[in-house]
Amino acid sequence: MPRIPADEILIAGRWRRGRGLPIHTADPADGTVLTTVHAASVEDVEEAAHAAAGAAAAPEWRDLLSHERARVLHRIGDAIEEHAEELSALQTADTGKTLGETRALALSAAGTFRYTAAALETAEDALTPSRGPYLTMSVHEPIGVVGAINPWNSPIASDAQKVAPALAGGNAVLLKPAEWTPLVSLALGRIVHRVLAGAGLPTALLAVLPGKGSIVGDAIVRHPLVGRVGFTGGTGTGRGIAHVAADKLIPASLELGGKSPTIVREDADVEQALAGVMYGIFSSSGQSCIAGSRLFVQAGLYDTFVGELVDRVRKLRVGPGASPDTQVAPLVHHRHRDAVAAYVDLAREEGGRVLCGGAAPEGELYAKGAYYLPTVIDGLPNSARTCQEEIFGPVLVALRYDDEDELVAQANDSDFGLACGIWTRDARAAWRLGRRIDAGTVWINTYKQFSISTPFAGMKDSGLGTEKGRELIRAYQRQKSLYWSTDSTPLPWAN
């Protein structure tokens, strides 16, 4: 069992107990309560926001040169890597994910801070072409205090993708982790706190404010000192945040849900496609916004492909995330497991055939955990609710298609547009399909590969704004134009 942090949260640069209700965080593998964290209250958010504004305006942070701020980010990245095993074990206990996945997420977070530091070192402002007797230039400045609200499925990686560019941009951050999984975000907060303190910088630059329900997130979004919000989570909550941001006239980035198509053409490498389709939906136990949850297979290949797929899915190893043999770990919470099961029951009501899975596994190992078997369903039209709504679990719906136009129409017949996978040997077809599908990210003969250097965004109800990429810092800054006169001639109204 990893070392569990003390019952303290990071408020206004200090570690203390929150004034909110207790959060009992449990291990999804067996239901064991790991610890109790007292959530932040609205009063805690108020205190943290004012302290953050003071920290962002403090000369030692405000006047820090870009390469010096980049050095701080590098130190955070190094510290994350140094503690990667501890962070991985803590995240596995809190979320249920496999150790292999949580280790990759911790190292990804370290890489995000390092990449952001490099981007900051090389960021440039511009001298714009003059159109008169003056010098014109464009500069970027901090927003001040920004809010970061993250989900429970990949906490430390999601935290890094918001905290790193926000700090690089010269801001202070109010970070709100998910109620079910606050522990690794608090551990990240301890790392950042130590680095800031060691560098003689204001420790109030990062607050970590776990919340019960929507109280804390709502308080952060609505706070008058918060000038930008980054949110990852459900589309309904994202719409609410967008409304508040619009009323406040502040920018918001929203990375929301998905119901991503994964396409197997008749010329696909079948072995590669089988492995990729399974990985795309059943890794992370399907708890991923970009999960390939709608499988489209060309009609001539459908029966043999889906038959072989089902045989292999039945052999996937379900177990605790801490076991090195586990491929499909428990879901994050028993309540979420029940919600996933309800969608499979709905599929049956809609006329779908459950080809494998469709229930919690039996046996003493699984009795107290939030497990659900990897499930494949067919016999449904794309219009069925099971094919249209995000399940966020290990549930794959298989559909057949005859020609490309029909495929594109069905794949794009969704409120979402986050990701897509294409399996084919035909490079021209891959390019053509990749451009026709409404998705912010398209993978060709692979799936769920990510790079911090490549922008990530969604279309339609899958989100607003962009994360990652070379310009990731600019999203957390304001742009200002400066004009310097080079003309000795008086202005027309002089004297």
Residue pairs with C-beta under 8 A, 6 or more apart in sequence:
1 89
1 93
2 86
2 89
2 90
2 92
2 93
3 86
3 90
4 34
4 35
4 90
4 93
4 183
5 35
5 183
5 186
5 187
5 190
6 15
7 17
7 35
7 36
7 37
7 38
8 15
8 16
8 17
8 186
9 15
9 16
9 17
9 18
9 37
9 38
9 39
9 40
9 44
9 182
9 186
9 189
9 208
9 209
9 210
10 186
10 189
10 190
10 193
10 206
10 207
10 208
10 209
11 18
11 40
11 44
11 47
11 48
11 51
11 207
11 209
12 47
12 48
12 50
12 51
12 52
12 204
12 207
13 51
13 55
13 193
13 202
13 203
13 204
13 205
13 207
14 203
15 190
15 193
17 38
18 37
18 38
18 39
18 40
18 41
18 44
18 209
18 210
19 38
19 40
19 41
19 43
19 44
20 38
20 39
20 40
20 41
20 44
20 211
20 212
20 215
20 216
21 38
21 39
21 212
22 36
22 37
22 38
22 39
23 36
23 37
23 38
23 39
23 179
23 182
23 210
23 212
24 33
24 36
25 33
25 34
25 35
25 36
25 37
25 94
25 180
25 181
25 182
25 183
26 32
26 33
26 34
26 333
27 34
27 93
27 94
27 96
28 95
28 96
28 321
28 329
28 330
28 331
28 332
28 333
28 334
28 369
28 370
29 96
29 320
29 321
29 322
29 329
29 330
29 369
30 320
30 368
30 369
31 334
31 368
31 369
31 370
34 93
34 94
34 183
35 183
37 182
37 183
37 186
37 210
39 179
39 209
39 210
39 211
39 212
39 215
39 216
40 48
40 209
40 210
40 211
40 216
41 215
41 216
42 215
42 216
42 219
44 209
44 216
45 174
45 209
45 216
45 219
45 220
45 223
46 219
46 223
48 174
48 204
48 207
48 209
49 145
49 174
49 220
49 223
49 225
49 226
50 225
51 204
51 207
52 145
52 172
52 173
52 174
52 204
52 205
52 207
52 225
53 144
53 145
53 172
53 225
54 202
54 204
55 61
55 172
55 202
55 203
55 204
55 205
56 62
56 142
56 144
56 145
56 170
56 171
56 172
56 205
57 144
58 202
60 200
60 201
60 202
61 170
61 201
61 202
61 205
62 142
62 170
64 72
64 170
64 201
66 120
66 121
66 123
67 120
67 121
69 120
69 167
69 168
69 170
70 117
70 118
70 120
70 121
70 168
71 117
72 167
72 195
72 196
72 199
72 201
73 113
73 114
73 116
73 117
73 120
73 164
73 167
73 168
74 113
74 114
74 117
75 195
75 198
75 199
76 113
76 164
76 191
76 192
76 195
77 110
77 111
77 112
77 113
77 114
77 117
78 110
79 191
79 194
79 195
80 87
80 106
80 109
80 110
80 113
80 156
80 160
80 188
80 191
81 106
81 107
81 110
83 106
83 187
83 191
84 103
84 106
84 107
84 110
85 103
86 187
87 102
87 106
87 109
87 156
87 184
87 187
87 188
88 99
88 102
88 103
88 105
88 106
89 99
89 102
89 322
90 183
90 184
90 187
91 97
91 102
91 105
91 106
91 155
91 156
91 181
91 183
91 184
92 98
92 99
92 102
92 321
92 322
93 183
93 322
94 155
94 180
94 181
94 182
94 183
94 184
95 102
95 152
95 153
95 155
95 180
95 181
95 184
95 321
95 332
96 285
96 320
96 321
96 329
96 330
96 331
96 332
96 369
96 370
97 105
97 284
97 285
97 321
97 329
98 321
98 326
98 327
98 329
99 321
99 322
99 324
100 324
101 283
101 284
101 321
102 156
102 321
105 154
105 156
105 157
106 156
108 157
108 160
108 450
108 452
109 156
109 157
109 159
109 160
109 188
110 160
111 452
112 157
112 160
112 161
112 164
112 452
113 160
113 164
115 452
115 453
116 164
116 165
116 168
116 452
116 472
116 473
117 168
119 168
119 470
119 472
119 473
120 168
120 473
123 140
123 473
123 474
125 137
125 138
125 139
125 140
126 137
126 138
127 135
127 136
127 137
128 136
128 137
128 138
128 481
129 136
130 136
132 487
133 485
133 486
133 487
133 489
134 483
134 484
134 485
134 486
134 487
135 483
135 484
135 486
136 481
136 482
136 483
136 484
137 481
137 482
137 484
138 479
138 480
138 481
138 482
139 479
139 480
139 481
139 482
140 169
140 473
140 474
140 477
140 478
140 479
140 480
141 170
141 477
141 478
141 479
141 480
142 169
142 170
142 171
142 476
142 477
142 478
143 169
143 171
143 227
143 228
143 476
143 477
143 478
144 171
144 172
144 225
144 227
145 171
145 172
145 173
145 174
145 223
145 225
145 226
145 227
146 162
146 166
146 171
146 172
146 173
146 174
146 226
146 227
146 228
146 229
146 230
146 476
147 173
147 174
147 176
147 220
147 221
147 223
147 226
147 228
147 229
147 230
148 159
148 162
148 163
148 166
148 173
148 174
148 175
148 176
148 229
148 230
149 176
149 217
149 220
149 221
149 229
149 230
149 231
149 232
149 233
149 241
150 158
150 159
150 162
150 175
150 176
150 177
150 178
150 185
150 231
150 232
150 233
151 158
151 178
151 232
151 233
152 177
152 178
152 179
152 180
152 181
152 332
152 333
153 284
153 287
153 288
153 289
153 332
153 392
154 284
154 288
155 177
155 178
155 181
155 184
155 185
156 184
156 185
156 188
158 232
159 175
159 177
159 185
159 188
160 188
161 452
161 467
161 468
161 472
162 173
162 175
162 230
162 467
163 173
163 175
163 188
163 192
163 206
165 472
165 473
165 475
165 476
166 172
166 173
166 230
166 476
167 173
167 205
167 206
168 473
168 476
169 473
169 474
169 476
169 477
170 477
171 228
171 476
172 202
172 204
172 205
172 206
172 207
173 205
173 206
173 207
174 207
174 209
174 220
174 223
174 226
175 185
175 189
175 206
175 207
175 208
175 209
176 209
176 210
176 211
176 216
176 217
176 220
177 184
177 185
177 186
177 208
177 210
179 210
179 211
179 212
179 213
180 332
180 333
181 332
182 208
182 210
185 208
185 210
186 208
186 210
188 208
189 206
189 207
189 208
192 205
192 206
193 203
193 206
196 202
196 203
196 205
196 206
197 203
209 216
209 220
210 216
211 217
214 237
217 237
220 226
220 229
221 229
221 241
221 244
221 245
222 244
222 248
224 248
226 250
227 250
228 250
228 251
228 252
228 476
229 241
229 245
229 250
229 251
229 252
229 253
230 252
230 253
230 467
231 237
231 238
231 241
231 252
231 253
231 254
231 255
232 254
232 255
232 256
232 289
233 255
233 256
234 256
234 257
235 256
235 257
235 390
235 415
235 416
235 461
235 462
238 254
238 256
238 463
238 464
241 252
241 254
242 252
242 254
242 464
245 251
245 252
251 465
251 475
252 464
252 465
253 463
253 464
253 465
253 466
253 467
253 475
254 463
254 464
254 465
255 289
255 456
255 457
255 458
255 462
255 463
255 465
255 467
256 289
256 416
256 418
256 458
256 461
256 462
256 463
257 289
257 390
257 392
257 416
257 418
257 461
257 462
258 289
258 290
258 291
258 293
258 390
258 416
258 417
258 418
258 419
258 458
258 462
259 293
259 294
259 387
259 388
259 389
259 390
259 414
259 415
259 416
260 290
260 291
260 292
260 293
260 294
260 416
260 418
260 419
260 420
260 421
260 439
261 292
261 294
261 295
261 296
261 410
261 411
261 414
261 420
261 421
261 437
261 439
262 276
262 277
262 280
262 281
262 292
262 294
262 295
262 296
262 420
262 421
262 422
262 423
262 447
263 296
263 407
263 411
263 420
263 421
263 422
263 423
263 424
263 433
264 273
264 277
264 295
264 296
264 297
264 298
264 301
264 305
264 423
265 298
265 422
265 423
265 424
265 426
265 429
266 298
266 300
266 301
267 424
267 425
267 426
267 429
268 301
268 423
268 424
268 425
269 423
269 425
269 445
270 301
270 305
270 308
272 423
272 445
273 305
273 423
274 305
274 308
274 309
274 312
276 421
276 423
276 445
276 446
276 447
277 292
277 295
277 309
277 396
277 421
277 423
277 447
278 309
278 312
278 313
278 316
278 374
279 447
279 448
280 291
280 292
280 421
280 447
280 448
281 291
281 292
281 293
281 295
281 374
281 394
281 395
281 396
282 313
282 316
282 327
282 328
282 374
282 394
282 396
283 327
283 448
284 291
285 328
285 329
285 330
285 331
285 372
285 393
285 394
286 293
286 340
286 374
286 391
286 392
286 393
286 394
286 395
287 331
287 332
287 336
287 392
287 393
288 392
288 448
289 390
289 392
289 418
289 462
290 418
290 419
290 441
290 448
291 392
292 396
292 419
292 421
292 447
293 390
293 391
293 395
293 396
293 397
294 382
294 387
294 396
294 397
294 399
294 411
294 414
295 306
295 309
295 396
295 397
295 398
295 399
296 399
296 400
296 401
296 407
296 410
296 411
297 305
297 306
297 398
297 399
297 400
297 401
298 400
298 401
298 402
299 400
299 401
299 402
302 398
302 400
306 355
306 376
306 378
306 398
309 376
309 398
310 355
310 356
310 376
313 356
313 357
313 374
313 376
313 396
314 356
316 327
316 328
316 374
317 325
317 326
317 327
317 328
318 326
318 327
318 328
318 329
318 361
318 366
318 371
318 373
318 374
319 325
319 326
319 328
319 329
319 365
320 326
320 329
320 330
320 365
320 369
321 329
321 330
328 373
328 374
328 394
330 337
330 369
330 370
330 371
330 372
331 337
331 340
331 370
331 371
331 372
331 393
332 370
333 370
334 370
336 370
336 392
336 393
337 360
337 370
337 371
337 372
337 393
339 393
340 372
340 391
340 392
340 393
340 394
340 395
341 359
341 360
341 372
343 386
343 389
343 391
343 393
343 395
344 354
344 357
344 358
344 375
344 377
344 395
346 385
346 386
347 354
347 377
347 380
347 384
347 386
347 395
347 397
348 354
348 358
350 380
350 384
350 385
350 386
351 379
351 380
351 384
352 377
352 378
352 379
352 380
352 384
352 386
352 397
353 377
353 378
353 379
354 375
354 376
354 377
355 376
355 377
355 378
355 398
356 373
356 374
356 375
356 376
357 372
357 373
357 374
357 375
357 376
357 394
357 395
358 373
358 375
358 377
359 372
359 373
360 366
360 371
360 372
360 373
361 371
361 372
361 373
372 393
372 394
373 394
374 394
374 396
375 394
375 395
375 396
376 396
376 398
377 386
377 395
377 396
377 397
377 398
378 397
378 398
378 399
380 386
380 387
380 397
380 399
381 387
381 399
382 388
382 399
382 410
382 413
383 413
384 397
386 395
386 397
387 397
387 399
388 414
388 415
390 416
399 410
401 407
401 410
404 429
404 432
404 433
407 433
408 433
408 436
408 437
411 420
411 437
411 438
412 436
412 437
412 438
414 438
414 460
415 460
415 461
416 458
416 460
416 461
416 462
417 438
417 439
417 440
417 458
417 459
417 460
417 461
417 462
418 439
418 440
418 441
418 458
418 459
418 462
418 463
419 439
419 440
419 441
419 442
419 443
420 434
420 437
420 439
420 441
420 442
420 443
421 442
421 443
421 444
421 446
421 447
422 430
422 433
422 434
422 437
422 442
422 443
422 444
422 445
423 445
424 430
424 433
424 444
424 445
430 444
430 445
434 442
434 444
438 459
438 460
439 459
440 456
440 457
440 458
440 459
440 462
440 463
441 456
443 449
450 456
451 468
452 468
452 472
453 468
453 469
453 470
454 468
454 469
455 466
455 467
455 468
455 469
455 471
456 466
456 467
456 468
456 469
457 463
457 465
457 466
457 467
458 464
465 475
466 472
466 475
467 475
